[in-house]
């Protein structure tokens, strides 16, 4: 029997590239292995809304022919990637997991999908999300909600739920998600993988259905930090067609991964999980262990303070609800019954927020940005909680509603700083625990550096869901 670590479905993107180069694996063989795994596991995980197997196989055959001819487009050549279904893939529906857009076929690729194809990646299909990236795990939508591969009775986080579940389950090595209030980092936290919300403006959102124009980000979900850097390399870059895109040439996000954390200054935002939203004891204990590991690796860690989570959340809520209302108002007026209950409930408050509320939130936003910038003037990276609790049962709507807002991710949508969530342990119930690292604007590479050092020292990425 093949050891699961050597099975094709558990290979990282960099390991896949090495196997292709050594001719011990081909793009077609890899895709066939993944399609077999998807067939076996996805009926109980629901990571996919639309598996595009035929197109993926055509792309795999082309990638294989190019490798045979001695040509490679880059580190993602022949590597399958899953795409959250609010991101356009030409010829496929972009449904946003909603009845509203169930027949909405994309005419062109989103900018990030164009970049993936240019890098040689294979688009394997469209992935489950919360409705319009704002609902929750819901059973009143055209497609079932994704489930957590660590325990299918639990949710996988959201809104990039299929992205998190599919990467964690070994259905594909890489996925794209979006993050407006934590929606890349929540599934990374719940599913025990690596999710990065890049610096605001680093990755184009052209061709991505908007939730909140000034809070939205596109980001990578992967099983390893090195793969996260590879995927970010592929999708980052200035796009003049995205008004929020930054004119930066940042690249080679993995160039610091092997440097370790010796003499780096890390600020630990304890009050987020000790006072603002007291965390589950297992989450708090895992965070203490993260600090112990990083200190042993040579980092200097001090306790620091930021504005409270309550304040960050209020700013995020006013801005998000106002901007989301501007997108959804026509449908909410004409077709309210075509939304699921959760998305409708979360979108409607935008109708009652005043212009004064919105401007006030934006003014306060500049002040909390300055507070975070002030801390990052003295520290290379901030460390804090991501989720305050392990994932709840997917059928327990009350507990999910209680625990979903208990998180420390939204501050960094408000401020736009790069923020990464990753596994920091397993609960006694066998569910992933998580930690978050936050960095300076456009210094995503240092965030990845710290995450890579922690990953090497702690080894949690070697743990896999009990699926094999």
FIKE-329206 format. One record per residue (C-alpha): residue number from 1; residue in one letter; x, y, z. Coordinates in nm, 3 decimals. Each point is the difference from the previous one (the first is absolute). Layout:
residues N
<site NUM, A, <X, Y, Z>>
...
//
This chain:
residues 468
<site 1, X, <0.000, 0.000, 0.000>>
<site 2, X, <0.127, 0.350, -0.085>>
<site 3, X, <0.090, 0.206, 0.304>>
<site 4, X, <-0.235, 0.299, 0.004>>
<site 5, X, <0.289, 0.247, 0.006>>
<site 6, X, <0.126, -0.133, -0.334>>
<site 7, X, <-0.346, -0.019, -0.157>>
<site 8, X, <-0.045, 0.255, -0.281>>
<site 9, X, <-0.289, 0.172, 0.175>>
<site 10, X, <0.218, 0.104, 0.296>>
<site 11, X, <0.285, 0.143, -0.208>>
<site 12, X, <0.064, 0.372, 0.026>>
<site 13, X, <0.026, 0.209, -0.315>>
<site 14, X, <0.379, 0.014, 0.032>>
<site 15, X, <0.014, -0.378, 0.048>>
<site 16, X, <-0.222, -0.042, -0.305>>
<site 17, X, <0.241, 0.212, -0.206>>
<site 18, X, <0.291, -0.215, 0.122>>
<site 19, X, <-0.188, -0.320, -0.086>>
<site 20, X, <-0.079, 0.132, -0.348>>
<site 21, X, <0.367, 0.091, -0.053>>
<site 22, X, <0.112, -0.344, 0.119>>
<site 23, X, <-0.266, -0.164, -0.221>>
<site 24, X, <-0.134, -0.198, 0.297>>
<site 25, X, <-0.341, 0.164, -0.054>>
<site 26, X, <-0.172, 0.168, -0.292>>
<site 27, X, <-0.274, 0.267, -0.008>>
<site 28, X, <-0.250, -0.255, -0.136>>
<site 29, X, <0.088, -0.256, 0.268>>
<site 30, X, <-0.035, 0.263, 0.271>>
<site 31, X, <-0.336, 0.122, -0.128>>
<site 32, X, <-0.132, -0.355, -0.031>>
<site 33, X, <0.099, -0.066, 0.362>>
<site 34, X, <-0.172, 0.319, 0.116>>
<site 35, X, <-0.315, -0.070, -0.202>>
<site 36, X, <-0.022, -0.347, 0.156>>
<site 37, X, <0.036, 0.153, 0.346>>
<site 38, X, <-0.262, 0.265, -0.077>>
<site 39, X, <-0.240, -0.272, -0.117>>
<site 40, X, <0.055, -0.193, 0.322>>
<site 41, X, <-0.008, 0.284, 0.252>>
<site 42, X, <-0.183, 0.304, -0.136>>
<site 43, X, <-0.351, -0.147, 0.023>>
<site 44, X, <0.042, 0.032, 0.379>>
<site 45, X, <0.206, 0.322, -0.001>>
<site 46, X, <-0.179, 0.213, -0.264>>
<site 47, X, <0.311, 0.204, -0.078>>
<site 48, X, <-0.100, 0.034, -0.367>>
<site 49, X, <-0.289, 0.184, -0.157>>
<site 50, X, <0.130, -0.088, -0.345>>
<site 51, X, <0.279, -0.249, -0.075>>
<site 52, X, <0.137, 0.083, -0.346>>
<site 53, X, <0.167, -0.338, -0.058>>
<site 54, X, <0.004, -0.002, -0.381>>
<site 55, X, <0.158, 0.343, -0.037>>
<site 56, X, <0.247, -0.080, 0.277>>
<site 57, X, <0.102, -0.323, -0.173>>
<site 58, X, <0.051, 0.186, -0.328>>
<site 59, X, <0.223, 0.249, 0.181>>
<site 60, X, <0.189, -0.285, 0.172>>
<site 61, X, <0.069, -0.167, -0.334>>
<site 62, X, <0.126, 0.329, -0.141>>
<site 63, X, <0.221, 0.056, 0.306>>
<site 64, X, <0.139, -0.351, -0.038>>
<site 65, X, <0.077, 0.054, -0.369>>
<site 66, X, <0.181, 0.324, 0.083>>
<site 67, X, <0.210, -0.172, 0.266>>
<site 68, X, <0.084, -0.279, -0.243>>
<site 69, X, <0.118, 0.266, -0.243>>
<site 70, X, <0.216, 0.155, 0.273>>
<site 71, X, <-0.222, 0.304, 0.062>>
<site 72, X, <-0.136, 0.117, 0.335>>
<site 73, X, <-0.193, 0.316, 0.077>>
<site 74, X, <0.116, 0.017, 0.361>>
<site 75, X, <-0.038, -0.154, 0.347>>
<site 76, X, <-0.377, -0.058, -0.047>>
<site 77, X, <0.032, -0.179, -0.335>>
<site 78, X, <-0.252, -0.286, 0.001>>
<site 79, X, <-0.111, 0.068, 0.359>>
<site 80, X, <-0.380, -0.009, 0.060>>
<site 81, X, <-0.161, 0.299, 0.176>>
<site 82, X, <-0.356, 0.031, 0.133>>
<site 83, X, <-0.184, 0.333, -0.040>>
<site 84, X, <-0.254, 0.144, 0.244>>
<site 85, X, <-0.328, 0.048, -0.181>>
<site 86, X, <-0.009, 0.377, 0.023>>
<site 87, X, <0.305, 0.016, -0.231>>
<site 88, X, <-0.065, -0.012, -0.375>>
<site 89, X, <0.125, -0.292, -0.211>>
<site 90, X, <-0.088, 0.048, -0.368>>
<site 91, X, <-0.276, -0.233, -0.115>>
<site 92, X, <-0.101, -0.111, 0.350>>
<site 93, X, <-0.280, 0.140, 0.216>>
<site 94, X, <0.095, 0.242, 0.277>>
<site 95, X, <-0.292, -0.078, 0.230>>
<site 96, X, <0.125, 0.149, 0.328>>
<site 97, X, <-0.176, -0.310, 0.145>>
<site 98, X, <-0.332, 0.181, -0.054>>
<site 99, X, <-0.325, -0.046, -0.186>>
<site 100, X, <0.037, 0.364, -0.105>>
<site 101, X, <0.291, -0.082, -0.234>>
<site 102, X, <-0.048, -0.370, -0.061>>
<site 103, X, <0.005, 0.050, -0.381>>
<site 104, X, <0.268, 0.272, -0.007>>
<site 105, X, <0.270, -0.128, -0.240>>
<site 106, X, <0.328, 0.192, -0.003>>
<site 107, X, <0.109, 0.133, -0.340>>
<site 108, X, <0.364, 0.051, 0.100>>
<site 109, X, <0.247, -0.112, 0.263>>
<site 110, X, <0.057, 0.212, 0.309>>
<site 111, X, <0.343, 0.163, 0.007>>
<site 112, X, <0.127, -0.253, 0.255>>
<site 113, X, <-0.119, -0.292, -0.214>>
<site 114, X, <0.174, 0.150, -0.303>>
<site 115, X, <0.320, 0.019, 0.204>>
<site 116, X, <-0.036, -0.361, 0.116>>
<site 117, X, <-0.039, -0.122, -0.356>>
<site 118, X, <0.305, 0.204, -0.104>>
<site 119, X, <0.195, -0.176, 0.277>>
<site 120, X, <-0.108, -0.338, -0.138>>
<site 121, X, <-0.250, -0.087, 0.273>>
<site 122, X, <-0.303, -0.217, -0.077>>
<site 123, X, <-0.345, 0.125, 0.106>>
<site 124, X, <-0.174, -0.305, 0.146>>
<site 125, X, <-0.338, 0.156, 0.083>>
<site 126, X, <-0.213, 0.243, 0.200>>
<site 127, X, <-0.024, -0.035, 0.377>>
<site 128, X, <-0.270, 0.046, 0.261>>
<site 129, X, <-0.032, 0.328, 0.187>>
<site 130, X, <-0.242, 0.162, 0.238>>
<site 131, X, <-0.268, 0.174, -0.207>>
<site 132, X, <0.154, 0.315, -0.153>>
<site 133, X, <0.288, -0.054, 0.246>>
<site 134, X, <-0.214, 0.133, 0.287>>
<site 135, X, <-0.249, -0.270, 0.097>>
<site 136, X, <0.103, -0.290, 0.222>>
<site 137, X, <-0.015, -0.380, -0.021>>
<site 138, X, <-0.350, -0.024, -0.150>>
<site 139, X, <-0.236, -0.276, -0.108>>
<site 140, X, <-0.249, 0.221, -0.189>>
<site 141, X, <0.217, 0.068, -0.307>>
<site 142, X, <0.026, -0.166, -0.344>>
<site 143, X, <0.315, -0.186, 0.110>>
<site 144, X, <0.082, -0.171, 0.332>>
<site 145, X, <0.252, 0.161, 0.237>>
<site 146, X, <0.357, -0.128, 0.009>>
<site 147, X, <0.101, -0.207, 0.304>>
<site 148, X, <0.313, -0.025, 0.210>>
<site 149, X, <0.224, -0.296, -0.098>>
<site 150, X, <0.123, -0.033, 0.360>>
<site 151, X, <-0.357, -0.079, 0.100>>
<site 152, X, <-0.277, 0.019, -0.259>>
<site 153, X, <-0.252, 0.091, 0.270>>
<site 154, X, <0.180, 0.333, 0.042>>
<site 155, X, <0.021, 0.304, -0.227>>
<site 156, X, <0.325, 0.078, -0.187>>
<site 157, X, <-0.007, 0.375, 0.059>>
<site 158, X, <-0.094, 0.251, -0.261>>
<site 159, X, <-0.075, 0.161, -0.216>>
<site 160, X, <0.270, -0.174, -0.207>>
<site 161, X, <-0.135, -0.328, 0.136>>
<site 162, X, <0.055, -0.230, -0.299>>
<site 163, X, <0.352, 0.138, -0.043>>
<site 164, X, <0.092, -0.085, 0.358>>
<site 165, X, <-0.170, -0.340, 0.006>>
<site 166, X, <0.138, -0.110, -0.336>>
<site 167, X, <0.361, 0.096, 0.070>>
<site 168, X, <-0.010, -0.160, 0.346>>
<site 169, X, <-0.152, -0.321, -0.141>>
<site 170, X, <0.260, -0.038, -0.274>>
<site 171, X, <-0.247, 0.058, -0.284>>
<site 172, X, <0.237, 0.260, -0.152>>
<site 173, X, <0.324, 0.154, 0.131>>
<site 174, X, <-0.089, 0.367, -0.052>>
<site 175, X, <-0.310, 0.219, 0.008>>
<site 176, X, <-0.104, 0.362, -0.025>>
<site 177, X, <-0.236, 0.161, 0.248>>
<site 178, X, <-0.111, 0.351, 0.086>>
<site 179, X, <0.018, 0.186, 0.331>>
<site 180, X, <-0.219, 0.295, 0.103>>
<site 181, X, <-0.033, -0.069, 0.372>>
<site 182, X, <0.224, -0.307, 0.026>>
<site 183, X, <-0.131, -0.231, -0.271>>
<site 184, X, <0.337, -0.145, -0.106>>
<site 185, X, <0.132, -0.025, 0.356>>
<site 186, X, <-0.315, -0.152, 0.153>>
<site 187, X, <0.005, -0.319, -0.214>>
<site 188, X, <0.379, -0.017, 0.040>>
<site 189, X, <-0.054, 0.008, 0.377>>
<site 190, X, <-0.287, -0.249, 0.003>>
<site 191, X, <0.164, -0.244, -0.243>>
<site 192, X, <0.359, 0.013, 0.125>>
<site 193, X, <0.162, 0.147, -0.312>>
<site 194, X, <0.172, 0.329, -0.096>>
<site 195, X, <-0.208, 0.296, -0.114>>
<site 196, X, <0.139, 0.344, -0.084>>
<site 197, X, <-0.188, 0.325, -0.039>>
<site 198, X, <0.261, 0.197, -0.195>>
<site 199, X, <0.060, 0.371, 0.038>>
<site 200, X, <-0.301, 0.192, -0.134>>
<site 201, X, <0.058, 0.077, -0.367>>
<site 202, X, <0.271, -0.260, -0.054>>
<site 203, X, <-0.231, -0.241, -0.188>>
<site 204, X, <-0.253, 0.111, -0.262>>
<site 205, X, <-0.371, -0.048, 0.068>>
<site 206, X, <-0.109, 0.058, -0.361>>
<site 207, X, <-0.248, -0.275, -0.087>>
<site 208, X, <-0.079, -0.074, 0.367>>
<site 209, X, <-0.358, 0.062, 0.114>>
<site 210, X, <0.026, 0.284, 0.255>>
<site 211, X, <-0.118, -0.008, 0.358>>
<site 212, X, <0.166, 0.317, 0.134>>
<site 213, X, <0.217, 0.200, -0.236>>
<site 214, X, <0.237, 0.141, 0.261>>
<site 215, X, <0.030, -0.321, 0.206>>
<site 216, X, <0.015, -0.277, -0.265>>
<site 217, X, <0.320, -0.199, -0.060>>
<site 218, X, <0.085, -0.313, -0.204>>
<site 219, X, <0.239, -0.241, 0.168>>
<site 220, X, <0.163, -0.345, -0.017>>
<site 221, X, <-0.091, -0.311, 0.202>>
<site 222, X, <0.259, -0.278, 0.012>>
<site 223, X, <0.131, -0.279, 0.223>>
<site 224, X, <0.350, 0.149, 0.036>>
<site 225, X, <0.141, 0.347, 0.038>>
<site 226, X, <0.234, -0.051, -0.297>>
<site 227, X, <-0.298, -0.080, -0.223>>
<site 228, X, <-0.175, 0.313, 0.128>>
<site 229, X, <0.296, 0.209, -0.114>>
<site 230, X, <0.004, -0.176, -0.339>>
<site 231, X, <-0.370, 0.066, -0.055>>
<site 232, X, <0.033, 0.362, 0.110>>
<site 233, X, <0.289, 0.045, -0.245>>
<site 234, X, <-0.231, -0.117, -0.278>>
<site 235, X, <-0.298, 0.225, 0.078>>
<site 236, X, <0.156, 0.324, 0.133>>
<site 237, X, <0.058, 0.304, -0.217>>
<site 238, X, <-0.139, 0.339, -0.090>>
<site 239, X, <-0.322, 0.008, -0.202>>
<site 240, X, <-0.104, 0.344, -0.127>>
<site 241, X, <-0.352, -0.137, -0.056>>
<site 242, X, <-0.047, -0.052, 0.378>>
<site 243, X, <-0.038, 0.342, 0.168>>
<site 244, X, <0.132, -0.146, 0.326>>
<site 245, X, <0.310, -0.153, -0.156>>
<site 246, X, <0.336, 0.130, 0.122>>
<site 247, X, <0.277, 0.094, -0.241>>
<site 248, X, <0.256, -0.236, 0.153>>
<site 249, X, <0.244, -0.242, -0.155>>
<site 250, X, <0.020, -0.224, 0.309>>
<site 251, X, <0.103, -0.352, -0.095>>
<site 252, X, <0.194, -0.302, 0.129>>
<site 253, X, <-0.204, -0.021, 0.317>>
<site 254, X, <0.182, -0.317, 0.103>>
<site 255, X, <0.352, 0.142, -0.006>>
<site 256, X, <0.017, 0.027, 0.382>>
<site 257, X, <-0.155, -0.336, 0.088>>
<site 258, X, <0.325, -0.165, 0.108>>
<site 259, X, <0.130, 0.288, 0.211>>
<site 260, X, <-0.168, -0.092, 0.328>>
<site 261, X, <-0.109, 0.253, 0.262>>
<site 262, X, <0.321, 0.062, 0.194>>
<site 263, X, <-0.001, 0.361, 0.127>>
<site 264, X, <-0.337, 0.081, -0.158>>
<site 265, X, <-0.224, 0.213, 0.222>>
<site 266, X, <-0.352, -0.140, 0.043>>
<site 267, X, <-0.281, 0.183, 0.177>>
<site 268, X, <-0.252, -0.230, 0.170>>
<site 269, X, <-0.350, 0.154, 0.009>>
<site 270, X, <-0.118, -0.189, 0.308>>
<site 271, X, <-0.302, 0.213, 0.084>>
<site 272, X, <-0.182, -0.119, -0.313>>
<site 273, X, <-0.043, -0.350, 0.147>>
<site 274, X, <0.049, 0.067, 0.371>>
<site 275, X, <-0.235, 0.297, 0.052>>
<site 276, X, <-0.183, 0.114, -0.316>>
<site 277, X, <-0.142, -0.342, -0.090>>
<site 278, X, <0.130, -0.258, 0.251>>
<site 279, X, <0.108, -0.304, -0.198>>
<site 280, X, <-0.070, -0.366, 0.055>>
<site 281, X, <0.270, -0.128, 0.239>>
<site 282, X, <0.147, -0.231, -0.265>>
<site 283, X, <0.038, 0.292, -0.242>>
<site 284, X, <0.169, 0.212, 0.267>>
<site 285, X, <0.236, -0.283, 0.098>>
<site 286, X, <0.095, -0.056, -0.365>>
<site 287, X, <0.084, 0.371, -0.039>>
<site 288, X, <0.231, -0.019, 0.303>>
<site 289, X, <0.168, -0.298, -0.162>>
<site 290, X, <0.052, 0.200, -0.321>>
<site 291, X, <0.185, 0.265, 0.198>>
<site 292, X, <0.213, -0.268, 0.171>>
<site 293, X, <0.094, -0.152, -0.337>>
<site 294, X, <0.088, 0.335, -0.159>>
<site 295, X, <0.204, 0.110, 0.302>>
<site 296, X, <0.191, -0.327, -0.019>>
<site 297, X, <0.069, 0.083, -0.365>>
<site 298, X, <0.152, 0.332, 0.103>>
<site 299, X, <-0.282, 0.254, -0.033>>
<site 300, X, <-0.056, 0.278, 0.251>>
<site 301, X, <-0.367, 0.010, 0.104>>
<site 302, X, <-0.164, 0.281, 0.199>>
<site 303, X, <-0.360, 0.065, 0.094>>
<site 304, X, <-0.154, 0.292, -0.194>>
<site 305, X, <-0.340, 0.166, -0.013>>
<site 306, X, <-0.224, 0.115, -0.287>>
<site 307, X, <-0.354, 0.142, -0.006>>
<site 308, X, <-0.255, -0.253, 0.124>>
<site 309, X, <-0.159, -0.268, -0.215>>
<site 310, X, <-0.338, 0.160, 0.071>>
<site 311, X, <0.115, 0.322, -0.162>>
<site 312, X, <0.155, -0.169, -0.303>>
<site 313, X, <-0.316, -0.211, -0.044>>
<site 314, X, <-0.229, 0.306, 0.013>>
<site 315, X, <0.202, 0.179, -0.268>>
<site 316, X, <0.005, -0.312, -0.217>>
<site 317, X, <-0.374, -0.055, 0.040>>
<site 318, X, <-0.101, 0.354, -0.098>>
<site 319, X, <0.229, 0.008, -0.305>>
<site 320, X, <-0.080, -0.354, -0.113>>
<site 321, X, <-0.377, 0.033, 0.040>>
<site 322, X, <-0.007, 0.338, -0.176>>
<site 323, X, <0.208, -0.113, -0.296>>
<site 324, X, <-0.176, -0.337, -0.026>>
<site 325, X, <-0.339, 0.177, -0.004>>
<site 326, X, <0.117, 0.207, -0.297>>
<site 327, X, <0.061, -0.327, -0.186>>
<site 328, X, <-0.308, -0.194, 0.107>>
<site 329, X, <-0.273, 0.264, 0.040>>
<site 330, X, <-0.171, -0.065, -0.337>>
<site 331, X, <-0.027, -0.378, 0.059>>
<site 332, X, <-0.100, 0.041, 0.365>>
<site 333, X, <-0.284, 0.225, -0.112>>
<site 334, X, <-0.113, -0.215, -0.293>>
<site 335, X, <0.096, -0.357, 0.096>>
<site 336, X, <0.043, -0.019, 0.379>>
<site 337, X, <-0.139, -0.353, 0.011>>
<site 338, X, <0.275, -0.129, -0.230>>
<site 339, X, <0.263, 0.061, 0.268>>
<site 340, X, <0.066, -0.252, 0.274>>
<site 341, X, <-0.109, 0.112, 0.346>>
<site 342, X, <0.350, 0.064, 0.136>>
<site 343, X, <0.125, 0.214, -0.289>>
<site 344, X, <-0.325, 0.199, -0.011>>
<site 345, X, <0.018, 0.064, 0.376>>
<site 346, X, <0.363, 0.119, -0.026>>
<site 347, X, <-0.054, 0.222, -0.304>>
<site 348, X, <-0.320, 0.182, 0.098>>
<site 349, X, <0.149, 0.216, 0.280>>
<site 350, X, <0.188, 0.191, -0.270>>
<site 351, X, <-0.330, 0.165, -0.095>>
<site 352, X, <-0.012, 0.178, 0.337>>
<site 353, X, <0.359, 0.125, 0.029>>
<site 354, X, <0.028, 0.373, -0.067>>
<site 355, X, <0.259, 0.186, -0.201>>
<site 356, X, <0.116, 0.152, 0.327>>
<site 357, X, <0.052, -0.347, 0.148>>
<site 358, X, <0.207, -0.102, -0.302>>
<site 359, X, <0.216, 0.312, -0.001>>
<site 360, X, <0.050, -0.026, 0.375>>
<site 361, X, <0.115, -0.361, -0.033>>
<site 362, X, <0.245, 0.096, -0.273>>
<site 363, X, <0.137, 0.284, 0.212>>
<site 364, X, <0.047, -0.232, 0.298>>
<site 365, X, <0.156, -0.251, -0.238>>
<site 366, X, <0.289, 0.237, -0.069>>
<site 367, X, <0.061, 0.027, 0.374>>
<site 368, X, <0.014, -0.375, 0.063>>
<site 369, X, <0.227, -0.040, -0.304>>
<site 370, X, <0.235, 0.251, 0.163>>
<site 371, X, <-0.009, -0.200, 0.325>>
<site 372, X, <0.101, -0.321, -0.179>>
<site 373, X, <0.266, 0.184, -0.198>>
<site 374, X, <0.136, 0.139, 0.327>>
<site 375, X, <0.044, -0.352, 0.139>>
<site 376, X, <0.157, -0.125, -0.323>>
<site 377, X, <0.257, 0.279, 0.017>>
<site 378, X, <0.149, -0.188, 0.297>>
<site 379, X, <-0.077, -0.361, -0.097>>
<site 380, X, <0.064, -0.201, -0.314>>
<site 381, X, <-0.318, -0.207, 0.040>>
<site 382, X, <-0.299, -0.017, 0.232>>
<site 383, X, <-0.126, -0.330, 0.142>>
<site 384, X, <-0.359, -0.051, 0.113>>
<site 385, X, <-0.292, -0.238, 0.001>>
<site 386, X, <-0.197, -0.078, -0.314>>
<site 387, X, <-0.307, -0.198, 0.115>>
<site 388, X, <-0.084, 0.002, 0.370>>
<site 389, X, <-0.158, -0.347, -0.019>>
<site 390, X, <0.036, -0.322, -0.196>>
<site 391, X, <-0.257, -0.053, -0.274>>
<site 392, X, <-0.355, -0.065, 0.121>>
<site 393, X, <-0.243, -0.261, -0.130>>
<site 394, X, <-0.141, 0.097, -0.338>>
<site 395, X, <-0.356, -0.087, 0.108>>
<site 396, X, <0.018, 0.209, 0.319>>
<site 397, X, <-0.110, 0.339, -0.130>>
<site 398, X, <-0.002, 0.156, 0.346>>
<site 399, X, <0.358, -0.099, 0.083>>
<site 400, X, <0.122, 0.097, -0.347>>
<site 401, X, <-0.164, 0.342, 0.036>>
<site 402, X, <0.165, 0.039, 0.342>>
<site 403, X, <0.352, -0.104, -0.102>>
<site 404, X, <0.031, 0.141, -0.355>>
<site 405, X, <0.044, 0.363, 0.117>>
<site 406, X, <0.246, -0.111, 0.271>>
<site 407, X, <0.313, 0.069, -0.201>>
<site 408, X, <0.286, 0.248, -0.047>>
<site 409, X, <0.012, 0.012, -0.380>>
<site 410, X, <-0.215, 0.302, -0.087>>
<site 411, X, <0.248, 0.257, 0.140>>
<site 412, X, <0.232, -0.066, -0.291>>
<site 413, X, <-0.270, 0.034, -0.263>>
<site 414, X, <-0.068, 0.340, 0.151>>
<site 415, X, <0.369, 0.094, -0.012>>
<site 416, X, <0.105, -0.195, -0.312>>
<site 417, X, <0.315, -0.150, 0.156>>
<site 418, X, <0.108, -0.349, -0.115>>
<site 419, X, <-0.127, -0.269, 0.239>>
<site 420, X, <0.053, -0.376, -0.005>>
<site 421, X, <-0.181, -0.272, 0.197>>
<site 422, X, <0.138, -0.349, 0.050>>
<site 423, X, <-0.032, -0.306, 0.219>>
<site 424, X, <0.134, 0.022, 0.356>>
<site 425, X, <-0.123, -0.331, 0.139>>
<site 426, X, <-0.289, -0.241, 0.032>>
<site 427, X, <-0.276, 0.017, 0.257>>
<site 428, X, <-0.077, -0.299, 0.219>>
<site 429, X, <-0.290, -0.061, -0.238>>
<site 430, X, <0.242, -0.020, -0.294>>
<site 431, X, <-0.084, 0.335, -0.158>>
<site 432, X, <0.264, 0.252, -0.118>>
<site 433, X, <0.104, 0.297, 0.214>>
<site 434, X, <0.161, 0.307, -0.157>>
<site 435, X, <0.229, 0.300, 0.026>>
<site 436, X, <0.022, 0.321, -0.204>>
<site 437, X, <0.306, 0.200, -0.111>>
<site 438, X, <-0.030, 0.359, -0.125>>
<site 439, X, <0.260, 0.213, -0.178>>
<site 440, X, <0.079, 0.338, -0.148>>
<site 441, X, <-0.151, 0.117, -0.328>>
<site 442, X, <0.151, -0.187, -0.296>>
<site 443, X, <0.228, -0.195, 0.234>>
<site 444, X, <-0.198, -0.320, -0.054>>
<site 445, X, <0.335, -0.176, -0.037>>
<site 446, X, <0.086, 0.054, 0.368>>
<site 447, X, <-0.341, -0.131, 0.109>>
<site 448, X, <0.069, -0.311, -0.207>>
<site 449, X, <0.351, -0.020, 0.148>>
<site 450, X, <-0.133, -0.016, 0.356>>
<site 451, X, <-0.270, -0.248, -0.100>>
<site 452, X, <0.259, -0.222, -0.170>>
<site 453, X, <0.224, 0.001, 0.307>>
<site 454, X, <-0.294, -0.093, 0.222>>
<site 455, X, <-0.112, -0.271, -0.244>>
<site 456, X, <0.346, -0.160, -0.004>>
<site 457, X, <0.038, 0.009, 0.377>>
<site 458, X, <-0.353, -0.108, 0.095>>
<site 459, X, <-0.071, -0.248, -0.280>>
<site 460, X, <-0.379, 0.026, 0.016>>
<site 461, X, <-0.022, -0.005, -0.380>>
<site 462, X, <0.099, -0.369, 0.014>>
<site 463, X, <-0.334, -0.076, 0.167>>
<site 464, X, <-0.273, -0.097, -0.246>>
<site 465, X, <-0.376, -0.041, 0.039>>
<site 466, X, <-0.110, -0.359, 0.077>>
<site 467, X, <-0.114, -0.075, -0.356>>
<site 468, X, <0.245, -0.272, -0.118>>
//
